[in-house]
Amino acid sequence: SLVKYKLTSSYEDVDITELPIYLSNGLVAVGTLNNVSKVKLYVNGNPAGNLDGYEFDSAAKRNIVLATGTLRAVKDTAVYLELKANFNVKEQTTSGTLARVGIGDSNSDASEWGAAGSYIIVANGKDSGSTITASTITDTGAAGGSVNGGAAMAIYDGVLTIGLDANSASGTISGGLGKEVLRFWLTATG
């Protein structure tokens, strides 16, 4: 998971029907498109929206349009939205770069992440049908709140290899406090 958001609603159930996502380079600039092939949405741990995922456009943005009820914040009940990424094969990635994914801010990018601003989400009250004022879609639910993206993840094009250490226990043993049952090594190559 690249980022997990906790969404809440105070006065009525709210349907989020448009969700802009953005790929940055770890700060605010456009991320390296070769690194991430698709982003998938998960609501309370379950896949949501297009199960194949969403690709970014050439500006590292994607406005996801969701059917009513797909992403609903129920009044006074937290709903969790996760963005998970599929990374491209190592031959396509740019090793040593950073990837950061999140909901786009009011500029549809990451220029306000970590600071005061608002998300450019389209959200409608289920009963009232009213569109929520964009400037109040923040971490506090009020104008002047902050917006955030996920943590920056380092991208490397190596392969992780695992192997059994020669000094690993062998034969039949019983696990227990302070007993070593397996010793292995990890090596990054490439």
Disulfide bonds with the S-S distance in Angstrom:
none
